[in-house]
Amino acid sequence: MQSLDHFDPAHFDATGLDPVEAAPVDAAQYPSEQADAKQKREFNKLQKRLRREVGNAIIDYQMINEGDRVMVCLSGGKL
């Protein structure tokens, strides 16, 4: 949306919304953004599933019990 310094009342319709910004987005217009969003959703789903499965395995096979000490190691990885 434009700043108030460049406000043009003729640019807005009766609802007060910018008709260009209020127009529905054509999905085919941004295929790479859609692909990125889908990839992110799929990654999040995988991450959630792995957490759930690891948690279930820890419980089912009693891998961690009351009083156990757990060491967590993190790596920044390589780019």
N, C-alpha and C positions, 0 to 999 in steps of 0.2 A: 504494500500500500504506500502511497506517496506521503511525504511529510506535509505538515500544515503550511510550510513556507511556499509550497507549490500547489496549494489547494485550488481545484477547478470544480465548482459546483456542477457544471454541465457534464463532468466526467462520471458522476454518480447517478444511479437511478433513484426511484422513489423510496426504495428500501434503505438507502444510505450505504449500500454495498457497492464496491467497485465491480462492475459487471465482468471485467476481465478476470479478476481474482475469484469471483463467485461462480464462474462457469465450471461445469464438470470437467475433470481431466480425462482426456482420451488415453486409455491404457496403452494403446499401441504407440503413442507418441513418445513414451519413455521406457523402452524395453530393457535397457541396461539397469535402470533403477528398479524395475520389477524383478529382474534376475537377482540383483543384489539383495533385495528385501526377502525374496524366496530363499536364497542361500543362507541368510541370517536366521530366518525362521527354522530352517532345517537344522542348522548348527545348534540353535537353542533347544530344539526338540531332542537332538542326540545327547546334548549335555545333560538335560533333565533325565533322560532315560538311563544314562550311565550312572548318574548319582543315585537314582532309585535302585538300580540293580546292585550296585556296590553296597548300598545300605542294607538291602535285603540279604545279600551274601554274608555280611558282617554279623547280622542277627541270626540267620539260619545256621551258620557254622560256628557261632560263638567265637569269632575271631578277636573280639575285644570284650573283656570282662571287667567287672567292678574292680577298681584299684589298679588296672593296667596303665602303664605309661605309654603314650603314643608320640612318636617323633614324626614331625612333618617337615619335609624338605621341599623347597621351592627353587626353581631355576628361572632366570629371565629368558633363557633360550637364545637362539641366534636368529638374526634376521637375514 
